[in-house]
Amino acid sequence: MCIDQTMQNMKGLVKMKKSKLITVVCICALSLSACSKQNVTDAADISDTSVSSEQTTDIISEESNTDNTEPAETESAAETASYEELQKIIDEAVPPEINITENSTAEEIMEAGKNAAFYFGEKVDRFFEYGVDYNWKIDYDNDSEAPFWKILGFYIDKATDYYVPMDSGEIKQFLIDYIGLTEKGYEELREISPSHYKDVDGDIYLASGDGGQAGTLGSYITDYVINDDGSVTYNCLLKAKADSGYEDEIFSFTIVGTDGVWRLDGCTSCEYFCHGFVGFESDLEALLNRPDIPYDEVMNLLNCRNYILNVIYTDTLPFDTAAKKITIDGMDYYPVSAAKYDQWDEWEEYVKSVYTDEAAEFYLNDKKIINIDGKTYTNDGGKGDPLSSDFTYEIVSGDSENAVLIITNTDNFSDEPVETEITLKLTPDGWRIDTF
């Protein structure tokens, strides 16, 4: 089934953090039925789909009980790589666009703060908020007075069984270089992190605890102050969800520039800094007004869309080459052998359960798959697909009856991201794709 295939593909790849409620605001509030017909959920041969999400470890604190989950990596067989491999990751990090001068307008300074918050917030979240990300290699220390994990090194991107071993000094320098911290920023983040760090004979040990914050909507900048040393402190508000039991929280972060390079010089709450930063209050308002379409419903529609586009433009439905062909306008057609789509009304019903009537007619009138006396016929023409089957999506605008999505694939030839805009429309039968 289409939705079952999607969820099977996603199982184990996506683990959403409680605190990322801004994502939940975007995609998880209604309980509609998009591909409501059985044909929708029966779509086969859909490629695996991956979605970009942050992964976190389950956490414990010094005060918590010691019934801890197993560490992510404990095997000793993982191979090691050189620090030069890790340096590539540092060198390839793209810093935020920050250009603040004495002539900058208030709007430019605020926009620079937004760019800084998105960049540094994500990096701080990954390495300081609730312990290390899955890219750290860690090992359990049974001799510790509390359940701490020893940080052994950092996995490089090329494979999960290759990592760069690091001592505490190298770990510190890596975080400073990769995130873009000052010395003060590093020490302050480590001190205020919800996780607990300790140095033992040149090694760093970590213990962490689940911070929750499931009742928050996101943080945004309220104003800024230019300090005497030229650094800029941005005051922010973490907005609580109504009737969630959480309170709005005020915090700040500071950036400082040296020779045009801006670094994070600290923040008063690395926990709040990471919780779904949205930019400005207007961004939060726009976000709350976007349609709340459940994630699995959107993925179902998009996967079914991929299947339809694939059989029309890239491949085709299974057909019987031994059957007598029918030639129309110089094109040879064979009867479809797939049991669920050999009858035209079955194929028509499936396409209309994914697309609006107007968009469905566009695909049903394509010369690749046609209706001959109530039977489904296809020709065997096909071509390669320049785009990867893996994709991510974002709802960028809309209301209760319409939605605009940006789908991001990868170009198979250049490895560059390719963005495609599609629209969804709420019909009496549920959400349908309205783009063709």
ZISUL-V295926 format. One line per field, one symbol per residue. phi: phi as a letter, one per 30 degrees, with the letter a starting at -180 (. if undefined). A space follows every 50 residues. Layout:
phi=???
//
This chain:
phi=.dddddddddeiccbddeddddddedbbbdbcbddddddddcecicddbc bdbdcbcdbbcddddcdcddddbbdcdddcbddddddddddddcdddbbc bdcdddddddddddddddddddddedcbdbjdddddcbbdcddddbdccd dclbddddadcbbcdbcddddedddddddjcdeddddddddcdddccbcb hicccbbbbdciidccckcbdcabbcdddjdbccdbbcdddehciccdbc abbbbbcbhiccbdckadadddecdidcjbdddddddddddcceeddddd ddddeeddddddccbadebcdddddbcbhicccbddcdedbdcddddddd dddccdeddddeddcdddbbcbhiccbbccdaadcdcdddabbbdcakbd bbbcccccccddcciddbcbcbccbdcecjdbdcba
//
